[in-house]
Amino acid sequence: MKLSTLTAVSLSAAALMGPAPIAAAQSSCPDVQVVFARGTFEAPGVGATGQAFVDALTTRLNGKDSIDVYGVNYPASLDFAQAADGVADASTKIESISATCPDTRIVLGGYSQGAAVAGYTTTETVPAGFVLPSGISGPMPPATAGHVAAVVLFGTPANWVVDLADHNAPPISIGQLYQPKTLELCAAGDPVCSPGGLDRSAHSAYKSNGMADQAADFVVNALSTTASAHSPQQTM
């Protein structure tokens, strides 16, 4: 779908005010930043599935890492074309955090339509002939992927569901740089993501069917791996 290239970093405060403001800015950066897109018709914020995931993740971090949570700002309505607003907002937030808090590990997630938003946000190429909507000039820069520790998607709409919602929308394609750190969860019988699924209640069960815990475990492992990769190597 569409993605934003964002934002320029503000001029270095160090040049104007010296090192103290820089230290203050760095101290305000969380260890972990969750960027989560809610599902259709859910109230602004991260939604019920997103909150279940955040709660499970917070419990597992057990105060060892500070965590900040951002609910992607988009309508989450039946007008699927407006999911583009979420792609633009998510990519803007991710690029902003990457620029201002380079040591913060970002976790991108989404549920249902929000999973489509998150999936599109990782896209690295624009399909031939597809016209990007206003607010999105292209995929996020490749370097941004290095700041994203994990991607968790709940009930990602299958391609036929996307086509039904918006004939002009491209298939959801996870970018290659994000694929190794992406977990897609689809409950058995969920008609939105499971071929032949007929259990509508399955699509609403992610907040309570154990998959929020599964996603949190996946993210904790990814965060641990990322932390190890960033730790200074000791030499004998």
Buried (B, 14 or more C-beta within 10 A) or exposed (E): BBBBBBBEEEEEBEEEEEEEEEEEBEEEBBBBBBBBBBBBEBEEBBBBBBBBBBBBBBEBBEEEBEBBBBBBBBBBEEEBBBBBBBBBBBBBBBBBBBBBBEEBBBBBBBBBBBBBBBBBBBBBEBEEEEEBBEBBEBBBBEEBBBBBBBBBBBBBBBEEBBBEBBEEBBBBBBBEBBEEBBBBBBBEBBBBBBEEBEBEEBBBBBBEBEBBBBBBBBBBEBBEEBBEEEEEEEEE
